[in-house]
Amino acid sequence: MSKELVFGHQKPDTDTIAAAMAYSYYQNQLGYETEAVALGEPNDETKFALDHFKLAAPRVIETAANEVDKVMLVDHNEPQQSVADLDKVQVTHVIDHHRINGFNTAAPLYMNVRPYGCVSTILFEMFEEKHIDLPADLAGMMLSAIISDTLLLKSPTTTDHDKEAVYALAKLAGVDYEQYGLDMLKAGTNLAAKSDNDIVDGDAKTFEMGDLTLRIGQVNTVDLNDVFARQADLEKAMESLMSENGYDTFVLIVTNILNSDSDLLIVGKEADKVAQAFGKELGANKRINLPGVVSRKKQVVPPLTEALG
């Protein structure tokens, strides 16, 4: 059996890194030869988790076909979010919690897609189903992923499955999930040392909607003013990325993790239509306020998809 690489989406977040590590471990216990890799460096939040549980980050790759013939995907399926040469390798497994879009294969594959708040929750249940014991450090990373994706179980994407997984994983990892989770989320909001590009594109995904190519980024903070004090420079960074990559519209979701509200900064083509998708009028400051909105997947992408086609 030849080696396979396991990885998540570009601009990796905590779930992408943790899920790749967990699924690689899971498959290796079943007799596969796999390696968890990443399509980018971990962010500050993920680094906090890795450091806390004394784990090394997966190595970063740019292409896969130069190393392997087969790969396993976690936390994504859309080709534009994946490795650059995905079309040159065979995808054998997909574990995801997002929509299925633009994904097809020439051969049958194993897919496990569940509408949970986090891929690591799906993986936790898979470990349970196969009676595979989780090491404490890996349980800690999976716990970190669920906390990240659900904003400490406050996001509308949170399911009872996620809650049960958090309680069990916290016990395995030996941490108080509420205190640890708040410390981890705050570690990811230290924006002073981040470049403008890191803020707007550090956690961003590309979506095709109708005739438009949208880039939707998200950044967490404990004070929206920490972000919007830099708005002019952030807009320049967004416009530059649009020009370089052919995006029509760039949306930056700025989320306050303390009160679960977000402001959207919108630049580019059809910016007014983007705002109208949420029943809002775009102000002169190019922003709209969305109280209670924290989830790109459940609260931002669906209304945009409906409005833009």
TARA-V553781 format. One record per backbone hydrogen bond with DSSP energy under -0.5 kcal/mol. NH is the residue of the N-H (numbers start at 1). CO is the residue of the C=O. Records with the same first field share a line. If there is no record, write none. Layout:
NH=CO + CO
This chain:
4=33
5=70
6=35
7=72
10=81
11=39
17=13
18=14
19=15
20=16
21=17
22=18
23=19
24=20
25=21
26=22
27=23
28=24
29=25
30=26
31=28
32=27
34=32
35=4
37=6
38=59
47=43
48=44
49=45
50=46
51=47
52=48
53=49
54=51
55=50
59=36
61=38
67=64
68=64
70=3
71=90
72=5
73=93
74=7
75=95
81=78
82=79
84=62
86=83
88=85
89=86
90=69
91=89
92=71 + 90
93=71
94=110
95=73
96=112
101=99
104=102
110=92
111=109
112=94
114=96 + 112
116=114
121=118
122=118
123=119
124=120
125=121
126=122
127=123
128=124
129=125
130=126
131=127 + 128
132=127
133=131
139=135
140=136
141=137
142=138
143=139
144=140
145=141
146=142
147=143
148=144
149=145
150=146
151=147 + 148
152=147
154=150 + 151
155=150
158=155
163=159
164=160
165=161
166=162
167=163
168=164
169=165
170=166
171=167
172=168
173=169
174=170
175=170
177=175
180=176
181=177
182=178
183=179
184=180
185=181
186=182
187=183
188=184
189=186
190=187
191=189
194=191
199=195
200=196
201=197
202=198
204=201
205=216
207=214
209=207 + 212
210=309
212=209
214=207 + 212
215=249
216=205 + 214
217=215 + 251
218=203
219=253
221=255
226=223
227=223 + 224
228=224
229=225
230=227
231=228
234=230
235=231
236=232
237=233
238=234
239=235
240=236
241=237
242=238
243=239
244=240
245=241
246=242
247=242
248=213
249=213
250=267
251=215
252=265
253=217 + 251
254=252 + 263
255=219 + 253
256=261
257=221 + 255
260=256
261=256
262=290
263=254
264=288
265=252 + 263
266=264 + 286
267=250
269=248
271=268
274=270
275=271
276=272
277=273
278=275
279=276
280=275
283=287
286=283
288=264
290=262
293=290
294=292
296=294
299=295
300=295 + 296
301=296
304=300
305=301
306=302
307=303
308=304
309=305
